[in-house]
């Protein structure tokens, strides 16, 4: 456990404020250049596609946190509405909604269904926007925390990165296979920067500027067997922020709920790697990614690099976004 003064020293070392200008709201996504995107596209050799997103539904991982719930999916128009209104509407319809619907269904073969979803934007597979975490009343690049209002994030919102596309070379670091774990990395043994280097060497893959690093801890596979969204695990030690900074990584994602280890490692604070990545470095975090099928394929052919496509929804002012990432090999 280190002191807050040591944390602040590290924060100064990894800080990217002003690196891409005073108005920058992209952070380390600036490492993804046109050349990097071309390199990522060249990695597609076989046309194998691996969706990395998880189900958005009532059986999702949320519920342990009182402020965040699983998605609620509601049908607003269904087959029953169509048959009922088509048969009975002319006689009994009184309200304007039913009148409008009956106009679609009566005396013609056209039918449709409609629905909506109510959910936290970080309920399942998602990106954390740079405005998601802050401290000392400052966001990334020194923007004031009060630029996040009840109307949304005016600075560093997820909509600011949509034009970037978030497609680059992805690199999987499979900690489960490296440690020889049965299913997932059990709580109590955080992933260190030194271990990340060990995994990369063992897999024969280099990690560098503009890459999106994807960390497999096995937590999602474990959740599918237990349904326990609060089960602790081993994630990235907070010092891995320095590793990500030194390698000039564009973004980092994992198959667990916080990317980093739930044990802080810094005295008097919670989720210090979130603070360093999102607020100081300007590096987005991806959480709840399903990496099982991709990991199996990488182990089979020995290729741990791929084209990764993971654009967020352009939700104006949002501090996070659902995503269905795609890895292509």
Secondary structure, 3 states (H helix, E strand, C coil): CECHHHHHHHHHHHCCCCCCCCCCCCHHHHHCCHHHHHHHHHCCCCCCEEECCCCCCCCCCCCCCCCCCCCEEEEEECHHHHHHHHHHHHHHCCCHHHHHHHHHHCCCCCCCCEEEEECCCCCCCEEECCCCCCECCECHHHCEHHHEECCEECCCCHHHHHHHCCEEEEEEEEHHHHHCCCCCCCCCCCECHHHHHHHHHHHCCCCCCCCEEEEECCHHHHHHHHCCCCCCCCCECCCHHHHHHHCCCCEEEECCCCCECCCCCECCCCCHHHHHHHHHHCCEEEECCCCHHHHHHHHHHCCCEEEEECCCCCCCCCCEEECCCEEEC
